[in-house]
Amino acid sequence: MNAAERRMRPVNNGRVFVFRTDPVYLTLPATNVTPAITRSAQCQMLVRAENATKASTADSWIIMGTERTGACNNLPV
């Protein structure tokens, strides 16, 4: 995942993986009544995982839940 910043944060019984994408900019053109408006949006997704076997292998983690905010809020998981 080249465009995303990845971080791990320890929690009591597992970890939370944080994925943040680069901001996307959207510009609405000016009209006779309003000026042009530029808005940025960034996707952030938190993945909560627990270690089922206490081993440090990738397949020992079970995803327990996700939270999404920003531009990725409507993406299916």
ABEGO torsion letter per residue (X at the ends): XAABBBBBBBBAAEBBBBBBBBBBBBBBBBBAABBBBBBBBBBBBBBBBBBAAGBABAAABBBAEBBBBEAAAABBX
